[in-house]
Amino acid sequence: MSQPAHKIRIGNLSVTIWRNHSERGPWYSVIPTRSYRQGDDAWRETESLGFDDLLTMSKLLDLAHTWIMHQQKADAKARKDAGPTAK
């Protein structure tokens, strides 16, 4: 399985940013998750959020948005620097 491009965490909340590829170039998707403990056993993750999670998750999504914007600029620069590709 491939690795995420980036992960940002605050407490038990996180966003995982995935870099995807298409014929038009790279694009990014984000998965928000909340970690919780199942009894005394292993940690689990869910995409379900509670009321108290919403403001923190909005901050994480804002940080993810900023990271993706910078990455898209770097991707565009790399394509420009590479020059035209032969088809």
Summary of the structure (lengths in Angstrom):
residues: 87
radius of gyration: 16.7
end to end distance: 29.7
largest distance: 57.4
contacts: 190
relative contact order: 0.19
helix: 37%
strand: 37%
